[in-house]
Amino acid sequence: MATTTPKGGPVSAKTIKALPPKLSVRGSQPTAQQGMLIPLAEVEFQGIGMGVLSDGTPYLNQRGLAALCGVQNAHIGTISSQWDEPEQKPRIKAIRDIFTNGGHVLPQSPHVEITHAGRTHYCYPAEVCLAILEYYAFDAGSNTQKEALDNFRRLAGSKLRELIYREVGYNPSGGASERFKRWHDRIALNYQSAPKGYFHVFNEAHTIIYELILAGAQIGEKIVVDISIGQHWSKYWCDHDLDAEYGERRTYPHRYPDDHPQAKSNPQESWCYPLAALGRFREWLSDTYIDGGKFTGYLKRKVAQGEMPAAVAQLAINTLVPPQIRGPTPS
């Protein structure tokens, strides 16, 4: 069955002017499976939209691939819609042949369509992109494009994959377990550290930390979002005299893993709060910290300090912070 994609307006052709420093790439090349993935991050490099899926697949978005090839966005959409037709047109057959001659197994569709955080993403894996780019560089007859030829010379082989990984800030050799390791290390040290009848902010921040990791954030000594949450919640607690309403808060010994600089002062005295206030905390976390702009402000500071890529911050914001829907304007 053919897959239909939106056919957008014209896209300016782009020629990659220079590549970033080479990134060492190891390991097998993952295969994308639609419906099971999310984009870890999307960025633009010299006007070319690119990203990495949660299984490690590097991709270009539809407009980025069109610009790289020097063609209209609608031409790439047509390749997708005609990809699996029984009577293949010469262009589709040529691109499929280039792809299989490279030793790849033909996918059912040249793109992976994913809906995530309210947006539909049309993701063209790097190997598919190179086959389409090669077609427009050499095999499109009167439709060959100089931009495609120039970009193919720069990006052939593994260079496109390396470029995408580099710009997104993704380490393909790390794997999912490595990305979560430092967070898991902190959980192992602290999951039962609060006294009975109390909760602590670190255990309640897991959803936010998890989404940050999925977005590509390097959770460690520089990105400790539960400190930000704890400071704002502590101020809210004191400002509203919640000791009088729920009982006094207490301190507990919080520990950091040995590879964190904070471990030098282990154990650290941190606040824990009566379980009776847990519902109030969760409402505050959702309504005030996340929806109220404090989480967005934290991420923007990390970007400004050079501790988080802007694309990672934006993906986390898109996932966790709901869009503000305005009601009708009073007449």
Disulfide bonds with the S-S distance in Angstrom:
none
